[in-house]
Amino acid sequence: MGRGKIEIKKIENPTNRQVTYSKRRQGIMKKAKELTVLCDAEVSIVMFSSTGKFAEYCSPSSDTKSMFDRYQQMTGIDLWHSQYERMQSNLNHLKEINHNLRREIRQRMGEELDGLNIDELRGLEQNVDEALKLVRQRKYHVITTQTDTYKKKLKNSHEAHQHLLRELEMREGQPAYGFMDNNDPNNYECAIDLANAAAATGSHVYAYRVQPNQPNLHGIMAYNSNDLRLA
């Protein structure tokens, strides 16, 4: 039995419509490739489905842009004129916005105020006041942030200072150490005073005598609860 004729109208069922489009699209692409090979023709096909899916085919010896250019030359139809007009209109709109912004900046700087009426001047004054308010808010925010940072640094320094004080208090009960130079005659008296003070508090004092002309340290340690003898 032969295939019956199908009435050419829109397929209402969306699933059947999509299946039919997919099959016939593949058939058209196949015929276009065969036509390109058999007849050495330049073929370009552009298709969009009802869902917006894009499909195209162009002969290997050409490209879509050159095909459009040749189409314009043959038909005299400018395909890019409407696009150019839209781009030109958008460019003019952006130029106008840029011009207005530059004029507003100059007016806020106190320039080009001669042509403004009282209402425009009042509006400009309000805009300047609002801008100044925003600048002040930003300034106060920066100052507050910096103040908080400095407070944290000060707190950390204070904690480190307290920690060092506690370490110093813990070491007060430990023996004290001092270094004496043999060439300085006052060191003997300083050592005696230090020993007497230590004896009064019940702690021990160690005195070391350093010989500058010798690599090793030479010291004689002597301690007593009442006096100190140095050799």
VOVOBA-140403 format. One record per atom (N, C-alpha, C): residue in three letters; x, y, z. Coordinates in steps of 0.2 Angstrom, whole numbers, padded with zeros to 4 digits, always signed. Layout:
<recs>
ALAXYZ/...
</recs>
This chain:
<recs>
MET+0004-0006+0000/MET+0000+0000+0000/MET+0004+0006+0000/GLY+0002+0011-0004/GLY+0006+0017-0004/GLY+0005+0022+0002/ARG+0009+0027+0003/ARG+0008+0031+0009/ARG+0003+0036+0007/GLY-0002+0037+0011/GLY-0007+0042+0010/GLY-0005+0049+0011/LYS-0008+0054+0008/LYS-0007+0061+0008/LYS-0009+0063+0015/ILE-0005+0068+0017/ILE-0006+0071+0024/ILE-0008+0078+0023/GLU-0013+0080+0026/GLU-0016+0087+0025/GLU-0010+0092+0028/ILE-0009+0097+0024/ILE-0003+0102+0027/ILE-0007+0107+0031/LYS-0006+0106+0037/LYS-0008+0111+0042/LYS-0004+0110+0049/LYS-0005+0114+0053/LYS-0001+0114+0060/LYS-0004+0108+0064/ILE+0001+0104+0066/ILE+0000+0098+0070/ILE-0001+0101+0077/GLU-0007+0099+0080/GLU-0009+0102+0086/GLU-0006+0099+0092/ASN-0004+0092+0092/ASN-0001+0089+0097/ASN+0006+0091+0097/PRO+0009+0094+0103/PRO+0016+0096+0103/PRO+0021+0091+0102/THR+0019+0085+0105/THR+0024+0079+0104/THR+0025+0077+0097/ASN+0019+0076+0094/ASN+0019+0074+0087/ASN+0022+0079+0082/ARG+0021+0086+0084/ARG+0024+0091+0080/ARG+0032+0091+0081/GLN+0034+0090+0087/GLN+0041+0090+0088/GLN+0045+0084+0084/VAL+0041+0078+0085/VAL+0044+0072+0081/VAL+0044+0073+0074/THR+0039+0076+0071/THR+0039+0077+0064/THR+0044+0082+0062/TYR+0045+0087+0066/TYR+0050+0092+0064/TYR+0057+0089+0064/SER+0058+0085+0069/SER+0065+0082+0069/SER+0066+0078+0063/LYS+0061+0074+0061/LYS+0062+0069+0056/LYS+0063+0073+0049/ARG+0059+0078+0048/ARG+0059+0082+0042/ARG+0065+0086+0042/ARG+0068+0088+0047/ARG+0074+0092+0047/ARG+0080+0088+0045/GLN+0080+0082+0048/GLN+0086+0078+0045/GLN+0085+0076+0038/GLY+0079+0076+0035/GLY+0078+0074+0028/GLY+0080+0080+0024/ILE+0079+0086+0026/ILE+0081+0092+0023/ILE+0088+0093+0023/MET+0091+0092+0029/MET+0099+0092+0029/MET+0102+0087+0024/LYS+0099+0081+0024/LYS+0102+0076+0020/LYS+0101+0078+0012/LYS+0096+0081+0010/LYS+0095+0083+0003/LYS+0099+0089+0002/ALA+0101+0093+0007/ALA+0105+0099+0005/ALA+0112+0097+0004/LYS+0114+0092+0008/LYS+0121+0089+0007/LYS+0122+0085+0001/GLU+0117+0082-0001/GLU+0117+0078-0008/GLU+0117+0083-0014/LEU+0113+0089-0013/LEU+0113+0094-0018/LEU+0120+0097-0019/THR+0123+0098-0013/THR+0130+0101-0013/THR+0135+0097-0017/VAL+0135+0090-0015/VAL+0139+0086-0018/VAL+0138+0085-0026/LEU+0132+0083-0027/LEU+0130+0081-0034/LEU+0130+0087-0039/CYS+0128+0093-0037/CYS+0127+0098-0042/CYS+0132+0104-0041/ASP+0137+0103-0036/ASP+0142+0108-0034/ASP+0139+0115-0033/ALA+0133+0114-0029/ALA+0129+0120-0027/ALA+0131+0123-0020/GLU+0130+0129-0019/GLU+0132+0132-0013/GLU+0125+0133-0009/VAL+0124+0129-0004/VAL+0118+0129+0000/VAL+0118+0131+0007/SER+0114+0135+0009/SER+0114+0138+0016/SER+0107+0137+0019/ILE+0106+0134+0024/ILE+0099+0133+0027/ILE+0100+0135+0035/VAL+0095+0139+0037/VAL+0094+0141+0044/VAL+0087+0139+0046/MET+0086+0136+0052/MET+0080+0134+0054/MET+0079+0135+0062/PHE+0073+0137+0064/PHE+0072+0138+0071/PHE+0065+0134+0072/SER+0065+0130+0077/SER+0060+0126+0079/SER+0055+0130+0083/SER+0049+0127+0084/SER+0044+0131+0088/SER+0046+0132+0095/THR+0051+0128+0098/THR+0054+0129+0104/THR+0060+0134+0104/GLY+0062+0136+0099/GLY+0067+0141+0098/GLY+0074+0137+0097/LYS+0074+0131+0096/LYS+0080+0127+0094/LYS+0083+0129+0087/PHE+0089+0130+0087/PHE+0092+0133+0081/PHE+0096+0127+0077/ALA+0095+0127+0071/ALA+0099+0122+0067/ALA+0101+0125+0060/GLU+0107+0124+0057/GLU+0109+0127+0051/GLU+0113+0122+0047/TYR+0114+0123+0041/TYR+0118+0119+0036/TYR+0121+0124+0031/CYS+0127+0124+0030/CYS+0131+0128+0025/CYS+0136+0124+0021/SER+0136+0125+0015/SER+0141+0121+0010/SER+0148+0122+0013/PRO+0152+0116+0013/PRO+0159+0117+0015/PRO+0163+0122+0011/SER+0161+0123+0005/SER+0165+0128+0001/SER+0163+0136+0003/SER+0159+0137+0007/SER+0156+0144+0009/SER+0155+0144+0016/ASP+0152+0150+0018/ASP+0150+0151+0025/ASP+0144+0155+0025/THR+0141+0156+0031/THR+0134+0159+0031/THR+0135+0166+0030/LYS+0140+0170+0032/LYS+0140+0177+0031/LYS+0141+0178+0024/SER+0145+0175+0020/SER+0146+0176+0013/SER+0140+0175+0009/MET+0136+0170+0011/MET+0130+0168+0008/MET+0125+0174+0009/PHE+0125+0177+0015/PHE+0120+0183+0016/PHE+0123+0189+0012/ASP+0129+0190+0011/ASP+0132+0195+0007/ASP+0130+0194+0000/ARG+0130+0188-0003/ARG+0128+0187-0009/ARG+0121+0188-0010/TYR+0117+0186-0005/TYR+0110+0187-0006/TYR+0108+0194-0006/GLN+0111+0198-0002/GLN+0110+0206-0002/GLN+0112+0209-0009/GLN+0117+0206-0012/GLN+0119+0209-0018/GLN+0114+0207-0024/MET+0112+0201-0024/MET+0107+0198-0029/MET+0100+0201-0028/THR+0098+0202-0022/THR+0091+0205-0021/THR+0091+0212-0020/GLY+0096+0215-0018/GLY+0096+0222-0016/GLY+0093+0224-0009/ILE+0092+0219-0005/ILE+0089+0220+0001/ILE+0095+0220+0006/ASP+0095+0226+0011/ASP+0100+0227+0016/ASP+0097+0223+0022/LEU+0100+0217+0024/LEU+0099+0213+0029/LEU+0101+0217+0036/TRP+0106+0221+0036/TRP+0109+0224+0042/TRP+0106+0231+0043/HIS+0102+0233+0039/HIS+0100+0240+0040/HIS+0096+0241+0047/SER+0091+0237+0048/SER+0087+0238+0054/SER+0092+0237+0060/GLN+0097+0232+0060/GLN+0101+0231+0066/GLN+0106+0237+0066/TYR+0108+0240+0061/TYR+0112+0246+0061/TYR+0108+0252+0064/GLU+0102+0253+0062/GLU+0098+0258+0065/GLU+0097+0257+0073/ARG+0096+0251+0075/ARG+0095+0250+0082/ARG+0101+0252+0086/MET+0107+0250+0083/MET+0113+0251+0086/MET+0115+0259+0086/GLN+0113+0262+0081/GLN+0114+0269+0081/GLN+0110+0273+0086/SER+0103+0271+0086/SER+0099+0273+0091/SER+0101+0272+0098/ASN+0104+0266+0100/ASN+0107+0265+0106/ASN+0113+0269+0108/LEU+0117+0270+0103/LEU+0123+0274+0104/LEU+0121+0282+0105/ASN+0116+0284+0102/ASN+0114+0291+0103/ASN+0111+0292+0110/HIS+0107+0287+0112/HIS+0105+0287+0119/HIS+0110+0287+0124/LEU+0115+0283+0123/LEU+0121+0283+0128/LEU+0125+0289+0128/LYS+0125+0292+0122/LYS+0129+0299+0122/LYS+0125+0304+0126/GLU+0118+0304+0125/GLU+0114+0309+0129/GLU+0115+0308+0136/ILE+0115+0301+0139/ILE+0115+0300+0146/ILE+0122+0302+0148/ASN+0127+0301+0144/ASN+0134+0303+0146/ASN+0134+0311+0147/HIS+0131+0314+0142/HIS+0131+0322+0142/HIS+0128+0325+0148/ASN+0122+0322+0150/ASN+0118+0324+0155/ASN+0122+0323+0162/LEU+0125+0317+0162/LEU+0129+0316+0168/LEU+0135+0320+0169/ARG+0139+0322+0164/ARG+0144+0327+0164/ARG+0142+0334+0166/ARG+0136+0336+0163/ARG+0133+0342+0165/ARG+0131+0342+0172/GLU+0128+0337+0175/GLU+0127+0337+0182/GLU+0133+0337+0187/ILE+0138+0334+0184/ILE+0144+0334+0188/ILE+0147+0341+0188/ARG+0147+0345+0183/ARG+0149+0352+0182/ARG+0145+0356+0187/GLN+0138+0355+0187/GLN+0134+0359+0191/GLN+0135+0358+0198/ARG+0136+0352+0200/ARG+0138+0350+0207/ARG+0145+0353+0209/MET+0149+0355+0204/MET+0155+0358+0206/MET+0154+0366+0206/GLY+0148+0368+0204/GLY+0147+0375+0204/GLY+0147+0379+0198/GLU+0147+0375+0192/GLU+0148+0377+0185/GLU+0142+0377+0182/GLU+0141+0381+0176/GLU+0135+0381+0172/GLU+0128+0381+0176/LEU+0128+0386+0180/LEU+0122+0387+0184/LEU+0118+0393+0182/ASP+0120+0396+0177/ASP+0116+0402+0175/ASP+0110+0401+0171/GLY+0109+0395+0168/GLY+0103+0394+0164/GLY+0098+0390+0169/LEU+0099+0389+0175/LEU+0094+0385+0179/LEU+0089+0390+0183/ASN+0083+0388+0183/ASN+0078+0392+0187/ASN+0078+0390+0194/ILE+0074+0393+0198/ILE+0074+0392+0205/ILE+0072+0385+0207/ASP+0068+0381+0204/ASP+0066+0374+0205/ASP+0072+0370+0204/GLU+0075+0371+0198/GLU+0081+0367+0197/GLU+0087+0368+0202/LEU+0088+0374+0204/LEU+0093+0376+0209/LEU+0091+0372+0216/ARG+0085+0372+0217/ARG+0083+0369+0224/ARG+0084+0361+0223/GLY+0082+0359+0217/GLY+0084+0351+0216/GLY+0091+0350+0217/LEU+0095+0354+0214/LEU+0102+0353+0214/LEU+0105+0354+0221/GLU+0102+0358+0225/GLU+0104+0359+0232/GLU+0102+0353+0236/GLN+0097+0350+0235/GLN+0095+0344+0238/GLN+0099+0338+0236/ASN+0101+0337+0230/ASN+0105+0332+0228/ASN+0112+0333+0231/VAL+0115+0339+0231/VAL+0121+0340+0235/VAL+0121+0338+0242/ASP+0115+0340+0245/ASP+0115+0338+0252/ASP+0114+0331+0254/GLU+0111+0327+0249/GLU+0110+0320+0250/GLU+0117+0317+0249/ALA+0121+0319+0244/ALA+0128+0317+0242/ALA+0132+0318+0248/LEU+0132+0324+0251/LEU+0136+0326+0257/LEU+0134+0321+0263/LYS+0128+0320+0264/LYS+0126+0315+0269/LYS+0129+0308+0268/LEU+0129+0306+0262/LEU+0132+0299+0261/LEU+0139+0299+0262/VAL+0143+0305+0260/VAL+0150+0305+0261/VAL+0151+0305+0269/ARG+0147+0309+0273/ARG+0148+0309+0280/ARG+0147+0302+0283/GLN+0142+0299+0281/GLN+0141+0292+0283/GLN+0147+0287+0282/ARG+0149+0288+0276/ARG+0155+0284+0274/ARG+0161+0286+0278/LYS+0162+0292+0279/LYS+0168+0294+0283/LYS+0167+0292+0291/TYR+0161+0292+0293/TYR+0160+0290+0300/TYR+0161+0282+0301/HIS+0159+0279+0296/HIS+0160+0272+0296/HIS+0167+0270+0295/VAL+0171+0273+0291/VAL+0178+0272+0291/VAL+0182+0274+0298/ILE+0180+0279+0301/ILE+0183+0281+0307/ILE+0181+0276+0313/THR+0175+0274+0313/THR+0172+0269+0318/THR+0176+0262+0317/THR+0177+0260+0311/THR+0181+0254+0309/THR+0188+0255+0312/GLN+0191+0260+0310/GLN+0198+0261+0312/GLN+0199+0262+0320/THR+0194+0265+0323/THR+0194+0265+0331/THR+0193+0259+0334/ASP+0189+0254+0331/ASP+0188+0248+0334/ASP+0195+0244+0333/THR+0198+0245+0327/THR+0204+0241+0326/THR+0210+0243+0331/TYR+0210+0250+0332/TYR+0215+0252+0337/TYR+0213+0250+0344/LYS+0207+0250+0346/LYS+0205+0247+0353/LYS+0207+0240+0353/LYS+0206+0236+0348/LYS+0208+0229+0349/LYS+0216+0228+0350/LYS+0220+0232+0346/LYS+0227+0232+0346/LYS+0229+0235+0353/LEU+0226+0240+0356/LEU+0227+0242+0363/LEU+0226+0237+0368/LYS+0220+0233+0367/LYS+0218+0228+0372/LYS+0224+0222+0371/ASN+0226+0220+0365/ASN+0231+0215+0365/ASN+0237+0217+0368/SER+0239+0224+0367/SER+0245+0226+0370/SER+0245+0226+0378/HIS+0239+0228+0380/HIS+0238+0228+0388/HIS+0238+0221+0391/GLU+0235+0216+0387/GLU+0236+0209+0389/GLU+0243+0206+0389/ALA+0247+0208+0384/ALA+0254+0206+0384/ALA+0258+0209+0389/HIS+0256+0216+0391/HIS+0259+0219+0397/HIS+0258+0215+0403/GLN+0252+0214+0404/GLN+0250+0210+0410/GLN+0253+0204+0411/HIS+0253+0200+0405/HIS+0257+0194+0405/HIS+0264+0194+0407/LEU+0268+0199+0405/LEU+0275+0200+0406/LEU+0275+0202+0414/LEU+0271+0206+0416/LEU+0271+0208+0424/LEU+0270+0201+0428/ARG+0266+0197+0426/ARG+0265+0191+0430/ARG+0271+0187+0430/GLU+0274+0186+0424/GLU+0280+0182+0423/GLU+0286+0185+0428/LEU+0286+0192+0428/LEU+0291+0195+0432/LEU+0290+0194+0439/GLU+0283+0194+0442/GLU+0282+0193+0448/GLU+0283+0185+0450/MET+0283+0181+0446/MET+0284+0174+0447/MET+0292+0173+0448/ARG+0296+0177+0444/ARG+0303+0176+0445/ARG+0306+0180+0451/GLU+0302+0184+0454/GLU+0305+0188+0460/GLU+0308+0183+0465/GLY+0305+0177+0466/GLY+0307+0173+0472/GLY+0313+0169+0469/GLN+0315+0169+0463/GLN+0321+0165+0461/GLN+0327+0169+0462/PRO+0333+0165+0462/PRO+0340+0169+0463/PRO+0341+0174+0458/ALA+0344+0179+0460/ALA+0346+0185+0455/ALA+0353+0184+0453/TYR+0354+0186+0447/TYR+0361+0185+0444/TYR+0364+0192+0442/GLY+0370+0193+0443/GLY+0373+0199+0441/GLY+0380+0198+0438/PHE+0382+0202+0434/PHE+0389+0202+0431/PHE+0393+0208+0433/MET+0400+0206+0434/MET+0404+0211+0437/MET+0410+0211+0432/ASP+0413+0217+0431/ASP+0419+0219+0427/ASP+0424+0220+0432/ASN+0430+0216+0431/ASN+0436+0216+0435/ASN+0439+0223+0435/ASN+0438+0227+0429/ASN+0442+0233+0428/ASN+0438+0239+0432/ASP+0432+0237+0434/ASP+0428+0243+0437/ASP+0428+0242+0445/PRO+0431+0246+0448/PRO+0432+0245+0456/PRO+0425+0246+0459/ASN+0420+0249+0456/ASN+0414+0250+0460/ASN+0410+0244+0460/ASN+0411+0239+0456/ASN+0407+0233+0456/ASN+0408+0229+0462/TYR+0413+0230+0466/TYR+0414+0226+0472/TYR+0409+0229+0477/GLU+0408+0236+0478/GLU+0404+0239+0482/GLU+0396+0237+0480/CYS+0395+0237+0474/CYS+0388+0235+0472/CYS+0387+0228+0473/ALA+0391+0224+0473/ALA+0390+0217+0474/ALA+0389+0216+0482/ILE+0393+0220+0486/ILE+0391+0219+0493/ILE+0384+0222+0495/ASP+0382+0227+0492/ASP+0376+0230+0493/ASP+0370+0225+0491/LEU+0371+0222+0485/LEU+0366+0217+0483/LEU+0366+0211+0487/ALA+0371+0209+0490/ALA+0371+0203+0494/ALA+0368+0205+0501/ASN+0369+0211+0504/ASN+0366+0212+0510/ASN+0359+0213+0509/ALA+0356+0216+0503/ALA+0349+0216+0502/ALA+0346+0209+0502/ALA+0349+0205+0498/ALA+0347+0198+0497/ALA+0347+0194+0504/ALA+0352+0195+0508/ALA+0352+0192+0515/ALA+0346+0195+0519/ALA+0344+0201+0519/ALA+0339+0204+0523/ALA+0332+0201+0520/THR+0331+0199+0514/THR+0325+0196+0512/THR+0325+0189+0512/GLY+0331+0186+0513/GLY+0331+0178+0514/GLY+0332+0175+0507/SER+0334+0179+0502/SER+0335+0176+0495/SER+0343+0175+0494/HIS+0345+0172+0489/HIS+0352+0170+0487/HIS+0354+0175+0481/VAL+0360+0177+0481/VAL+0362+0181+0476/VAL+0369+0178+0473/TYR+0369+0178+0467/TYR+0375+0175+0464/TYR+0379+0180+0460/ALA+0385+0181+0461/ALA+0389+0186+0457/ALA+0394+0183+0453/TYR+0395+0185+0447/TYR+0400+0182+0442/TYR+0404+0187+0440/ARG+0411+0185+0440/ARG+0416+0190+0438/ARG+0418+0188+0431/VAL+0418+0192+0426/VAL+0420+0191+0419/VAL+0427+0194+0418/GLN+0431+0189+0415/GLN+0438+0191+0413/GLN+0437+0193+0405/PRO+0438+0200+0403/PRO+0437+0201+0396/PRO+0443+0198+0392/ASN+0449+0197+0395/ASN+0454+0195+0390/ASN+0455+0187+0390/GLN+0450+0184+0393/GLN+0449+0176+0393/GLN+0443+0174+0389/PRO+0443+0169+0386/PRO+0437+0166+0382/PRO+0432+0164+0387/ASN+0434+0161+0393/ASN+0429+0158+0397/ASN+0427+0163+0403/LEU+0422+0162+0406/LEU+0420+0166+0411/LEU+0422+0163+0418/HIS+0426+0167+0422/HIS+0428+0165+0428/HIS+0425+0169+0434/GLY+0422+0165+0438/GLY+0418+0169+0443/GLY+0418+0164+0449/ILE+0418+0167+0455/ILE+0418+0164+0461/ILE+0412+0165+0465/MET+0408+0160+0466/MET+0402+0161+0470/MET+0402+0160+0477/ALA+0400+0165+0481/ALA+0400+0164+0488/ALA+0394+0167+0491/TYR+0390+0164+0495/TYR+0384+0166+0498/TYR+0383+0164+0505/ASN+0380+0168+0508/ASN+0379+0167+0515/ASN+0373+0171+0517/SER+0370+0169+0523/SER+0364+0173+0525/SER+0366+0179+0528/ASN+0372+0180+0530/ASN+0374+0187+0533/ASN+0379+0191+0529/ASP+0384+0188+0526/ASP+0388+0192+0522/ASP+0390+0188+0516/LEU+0394+0192+0512/LEU+0396+0189+0505/LEU+0404+0190+0504/ARG+0407+0185+0502/ARG+0414+0185+0502/ARG+0416+0184+0494/LEU+0420+0188+0491/LEU+0422+0188+0484/LEU+0429+0186+0484/ALA+0431+0182+0479/ALA+0438+0180+0478/ALA+0440+0183+0472/
</recs>
